[in-house]
Amino acid sequence: MTTVCPDKVEQYTGPRLLDLKAAATYLGLSYWTVRDLVLAGRLPTVKIPRPRSGDGRSIRRILVDRQDLDAFIEHNKEIAA
């Protein structure tokens, strides 16, 4: 991660789509917590179609968009009272 000086916003330079393990690391959570969030519908996933199947099936890997992770963080922020 690199820091942009003017706004002091961290810029992540890794891949946009993350598997559950990488998403967990990005959020600072366990793999199982991120998996539960996906299964509960709280984190959307990205389905990539299989290149050689003409029936619309997707790859078996569960991928999460980094922008959705950032939106999840922003949506769940709390201000201390």
Backbone hydrogen bonds in HBPLUS format (Angstrom, degrees):
<---DONOR---> <-ACCEPTOR-->    atom                        ^
c    i                          cat <-CA-CA->   ^        H-A-AA   ^      H-
h    n   atom  resd res      DA  || num        DHA   H-A  angle D-A-AA Bond
n    s   type  num  typ     dist DA aas  dist angle  dist       angle   num
A0002-THR N   A0011-GLN O   3.25 MM   9  5.46 171.0  2.26 147.5 147.6     1
A0011-GLN N   A0002-THR O   2.84 MM   9  5.46 175.0  1.84 171.9 173.7     2
A0004-VAL N   A0009-VAL O   3.22 MM   5  5.58 168.6  2.23 141.6 145.1     3
A0008-LYS N   A0004-VAL O   2.89 MM   4  5.26 125.0  2.20 145.4 161.5     4
A0066-ARG N   A0016-ARG O   2.86 MM  50  5.35 152.2  1.94 154.8 164.2     5
A0018-LEU N   A0064-VAL O   2.84 MM  46  5.22 170.6  1.85 149.2 151.7     6
A0064-VAL N   A0018-LEU O   2.76 MM  46  5.22 157.9  1.80 148.8 156.3     7
A0023-ALA N   A0019-ASP O   2.83 MM   4  6.01 158.7  1.88 157.7 164.9     8
A0024-ALA N   A0020-LEU O   2.87 MM   4  5.97 150.5  1.96 141.8 149.4     9
A0025-THR N   A0021-LYS O   3.06 MM   4  6.37 155.4  2.12 144.7 151.1    10
A0026-TYR N   A0022-ALA O   2.88 MM   4  6.10 159.4  1.93 148.7 154.5    11
A0027-LEU N   A0023-ALA O   2.96 MM   4  6.18 152.4  2.04 146.2 152.7    12
A0028-GLY N   A0024-ALA O   2.80 MM   4  5.80 125.0  2.10 139.2 154.7    13
A0029-LEU N   A0024-ALA O   2.88 MM   5  4.87 152.7  1.95 144.6 146.7    14
A0028-GLY N   A0025-THR O   3.18 MM   3  4.94 134.0  2.41  91.0 103.9    15
A0034-VAL N   A0030-SER O   3.18 MM   4  6.51 164.8  2.20 154.6 157.4    16
A0035-ARG N   A0031-TYR O   2.89 MM   4  6.11 158.5  1.94 150.7 157.7    17
A0036-ASP N   A0032-TRP O   2.93 MM   4  6.08 156.6  1.98 142.1 148.2    18
A0037-LEU N   A0033-THR O   2.95 MM   4  6.23 150.8  2.04 145.9 154.1    19
A0038-VAL N   A0034-VAL O   2.96 MM   4  6.24 152.1  2.04 149.4 156.6    20
A0039-LEU N   A0035-ARG O   2.91 MM   4  6.19 168.1  1.93 154.9 158.0    21
A0040-ALA N   A0036-ASP O   2.90 MM   4  5.98 141.0  2.05 141.6 151.9    22
A0042-ARG N   A0037-LEU O   2.85 MM   5  5.13 141.1  2.00 166.8 165.2    23
A0043-LEU N   A0037-LEU O   3.30 MM   6  5.73 138.2  2.49 119.8 117.3    24
A0041-GLY N   A0038-VAL O   2.97 MM   3  5.15 155.7  2.03 106.5 114.4    25
A0046-VAL N   A0063-LEU O   2.84 MM  17  5.40 156.9  1.90 142.6 148.0    26
A0059-ILE N   A0048-ILE O   2.82 MM  11  5.87 156.7  1.88 172.0 176.8    27
A0050-ARG N   A0057-ARG O   2.93 MM   7  6.04 169.2  1.94 149.6 147.5    28
A0068-ASP N   A0065-ASP O   2.97 MM   3  5.26 128.1  2.25 103.5 117.0    29
A0069-LEU N   A0065-ASP O   3.17 MM   4  6.63 144.7  2.30 144.7 154.9    30
A0069-LEU N   A0066-ARG O   3.12 MM   3  4.98 120.2  2.49  90.3 105.3    31
A0070-ASP N   A0066-ARG O   2.97 MM   4  6.33 153.3  2.04 147.5 154.5    32
A0071-ALA N   A0067-GLN O   2.94 MM   4  6.17 153.8  2.01 141.5 148.9    33
A0072-PHE N   A0068-ASP O   2.87 MM   4  6.02 149.4  1.96 140.1 148.7    34
A0073-ILE N   A0069-LEU O   2.97 MM   4  6.26 154.2  2.03 146.4 152.8    35
A0074-GLU N   A0070-ASP O   2.98 MM   4  6.28 167.4  2.00 151.8 154.4    36
A0075-HIS N   A0071-ALA O   2.87 MM   4  6.00 158.5  1.91 149.5 155.6    37
A0076-ASN N   A0072-PHE O   3.10 MM   4  6.19 139.2  2.27 140.6 150.1    38
A0076-ASN N   A0073-ILE O   3.18 MM   3  5.31 130.6  2.43  98.6 111.3    39
